[in-house]
């Protein structure tokens, strides 16, 4: 299966630091579709440090985004997931381990300059994010896996960093 087989509206789910933003950017570039980073809709007031929007403002932005004819949308935000899945034509689940998420987070915060996801600047190592990865993410992974099994949409699951890398090769995606 390639990204085109997933239709014009692809939803990418997965734990923090699993590579959702990077994959979404690569697919959007290849398929020439708009990309929507949910972190940007939820957290991004320009030049702020992850300052969340009020829930009603985020949900209004989400509704406007999913109404578009085509998109590659990445992020979880379970409160708005049912509406997103109602509009999605395909789903990609990145289901990497908590250890891999943690390692990727540490690498990103210490060595990577800039990042995908539409957020300004470089991430900083924080106790809040470490806690989120270690204690919140495992439950989210279980919920996403159960939901993924129930979906009747075209879907792709990558259960490791190696499987994600294989998707890049098979789909001819640019890794930059």
Order of alpha helices (4+ residues) and beta strands (2+ residues): beta-alpha-beta-alpha-alpha-beta-alpha-beta-alpha-alpha-alpha-beta-alpha
